Amino acid sequence: MGVVEMRAASAKLRKLPGRCKMCGSKKHSTEWHLKKVIGARGPRTVEHRRKLGLAQKGKPSWNKGLKGSVPGFSSNPKIEAERRRKISEGQKLADHWWCRGKNNHKWKGTDYSKEDAEFRRLRVIVRARDKETCQHCGRTSKQIRIVVHHIDHDHSHNWLDNLIALCHPDNVRAENKKNKAAWEKKFREYTKSIVYQIA
């Protein structure tokens, strides 16, 4: 059997449904066959990689002449930017009611989109009191985003001795169930030491 006949026979085998495209067997899939071949081959040696590089020299790249953009690969930056803009607009227009507010799996019982005016007013005071500095690590607002943390984790208790300025990473750590008690004790000591001047 010549090369032409062998190629024709292998092409017929590939067209048969439920068969391995590598050997034509019904016992396993093409993916299994490829994994077995790659696993038996082992990691490529330096010499093997050098030979592969020499074999590819002078050949055009796989994406040469392709029009437009391949997702995740910016062959044309203008088209890629346009594609991302369209996806962004589509997401903004979509009404994701099924994962907002109480429907979200991370819901903790507080609607942060409707923060009361009292907390917004106190947030400015607390940040000024703590000099725009994280009271745990000491980083400033010029280095990292500073947020106001509720020491007792109850967002309805908006009092000056219950609020403290923290950087965003430390705020996330303070909200962790494992750290709550230790962090709350430390922050209570800090707020008790502050003496407020009555104007």
N, C-alpha and C positions, 0 to 999 in steps of 0.2 A: 504494500500500500504506500503510495507516494504522499508527499507533503500536502498536495492539494486535496486528495481524498481524505486525509486525516483531519484537515481543517473543516471540510464539509461535514464529516461525521461528528466532530465535536460541536459544530454549530447546530446540528440536528438535536444532539443531546441537550444543549442549553435551552432549546425551545420547549422541551418536554416539561410539563408542569410537575412540581413537587420533586425535582431532581437537583442534585448538586451541580452547579454550573462548571465546577472544576473537573470532576471525574464522572458525572452522570449517575452517581449512586442515589438510591432512594432512602438509604439508611441515615443520612445526615444532610445538613444544610450547607450552603456555600460558606456561610459565616463560620461554621464549625471547622470546615476544611481550612479556611484561611488562618484561623486562630492556631490550628494544629501546626500548619506550615511555619508560621511566624514564631510560634513557641519553640519548635524544634530547631529553628535557625539560630536562636539566641541573639544577644546584642551584636550590633554591627561593629566590626573592628575598624581601626584607623585606616588600614589598607583598603578595606571594603568601601568606606566612605570616600576615600580618595579616588577609587576607580569609578564610583557612581558620579562624582563631580566631573571627572574627565569625560564620562559618557554623555553628560548633559551639556558640555561646552559647545557653544555655537548654535544650540537649538533655541527656538523662540520660547518665551515663557508661556505658561498655560493660559494666561488671561490676555495675551496680546491680541488686539483687534476686537475685543469684546466691547460692545456699546453699553453705556449706562454704568450701573454700579452693582456689585455683588454685595448682598447684605453682610455687614460686619467687615467689609473690605473696601476702603475708599479709593477705588481706581480713578474716580472723577470726583474731586471734592465738592464741586458745585451741585452735582446730582445727588451726592450723598447728603449734603446739607438740606436740600429740598425734600428728600425722602424723610429725613428726621423731622423736619418742620411739619410735614403732612401728618405723620404719626402723632406728633404732639398735639396738633389741632384736633385730630380725631378723638384723642383721649380727653381733651378739655370739654368737648361737646358731649361726650358720653355721660349718661346719668348713672353713676354707680351707686344707686340707692341701697343696693343689697349688701354693701360693705361699709356703709357710713354709720357713725354714731353707735347706737346700741347693737346694730347688726354686725359690727366689726368684731373679729375674734379677740382683739386686744382691748376691748372696752372695759374700763375700770369703774364706771359709774359716774364720771364727770364729763360734761360737755365743754371741752376747752375752747370751742369756737364761740361760746357765749360767756366768756369770762366777765364777771361783774365789774362795774366801774371802780368799786372800792379797791379790788386787787390791782387793777391797772394803775391807780393812784399810788398805792403802797409800794408797788414794784419799783417805781422811780425813786422813792425815798430810800428803800433798802439798798438799791444799787449805789446810790450816792453815799449812804452811811458806810457801806463796805468798800468804798473807793474803787468801784468797778473791778474788784479783785476777788478771785476765788478764795474762800475762807478755808479751803482744805489744802490746795497745792500752791496757792500764791500767784498763779498766773493772772495777768490783767486782760482787759477787754481788747487790747491791741494785739495780744497773742492768740486769744481763743474766745469763743462765744460764751458770754456770761448769762446765766439764767437765775431766776429766783426760785428757791426750793422751799416747800412746806415741810418743816421739821417733823410734825406729827403725821405727815402724809394725808391729812384731811384738807382738801382744797376749799372747803367752806370756812375754815378757820383762818381768816385773814387778819392777823395781828402782827405787830412789829416784832414781838418776841418769838413768833412762830415762823418767821421768814428769814432766810439767809441767802446770800449770793454765792453761787457755785458755778464752776465751769460745766459745760454740757456733759463731758465724760464722767465727772464726779457726781453730777446729778443722777445720771443713769445708774451708777454704782450705789448711790444712796437709796434709790428706789428698789434695789434688789432685796428680796425677802431675807436673805442670809445676813445682810449688813445692817438692816434697819435699826435694831436695838443699839448697837455700838455707835453708829453714826448719830443717832438721835441724842444719845447721852453726851457725846462730844459737842454737838451743836448747841445743846441746852446750856452747857457751861459757858460757851462763847456769848450767847444772847443775855445771860444773867449778868455777865461782867460789864455790859454796856450801860453807861449812865446817860440818860437823855436829858438835854438841857431844855427847860421850858422858856420859850421866847416871850 
